[in-house]
């Protein structure tokens, strides 16, 4: 009996010692695994990049559906178009698009390269705000029922070099063509009065003389499309 009781005591001590030594071992083993997992996560997820607002100018073929194709190209890749202006150029059969969109530098660069690979697009350039002329046109109709309001609105319009294009007994219609930031500032000042109606064209941009961003003339110009050309379902943006 003495031997069996002694053996049971020794067995309990060994069991407790093993259990006590196993817990620190598991804790020590878990620490490097946790830190290693954090390290792997930090390697897989890149650091946050700042969101930038960029301006692009594109020379495109003037044909039915090109506007819907370009807008669908942006939306299908999850980009929102802040401003899109299309107009004719001095080149027959070509139009110029000025597009503003926001995103990280890497994604916007990739977007520009992919857009340039489209069949209807001849060239895409990025226009820096420091070396380009960016103009936004706004028509703002302001309520001026009180005489002091009319005089103050006219004074602010003169400070911004805006023009009063129409007048009525209770309203003023003001035209301002300037850098988008100045147009935003003028609109914020008009907000303290009553803005009846407003319209903006969006940003039109051209690089400064001698600066980077000039679109070169293509070697081959497209043929003019007939006026009775129709748009196919393929020209429509994705639903």
Secondary structure, 3 states (H helix, E strand, C coil): CHHHHHHHHHHHHHHHHHHHHHHHHHHHHHHHHHHHHHHHHHHHCCCCCCCEEEEEEEEEECCCCHHHHHHHHHHHCCCCEEEEEEEECCCCCEEEEEEEEEECHHHHHHHHHHHHCCCCEEEEEEECHHHEEEEEEEEEEEECCCHHHHHHHHHHHHHCCCEEEEECCCEEEEEEEECHHHHHHHHHHHCCCEEEEEEEEEEEEEECCCCCCCCCCCCCCCCCCCCCCCCCHHHCCCC
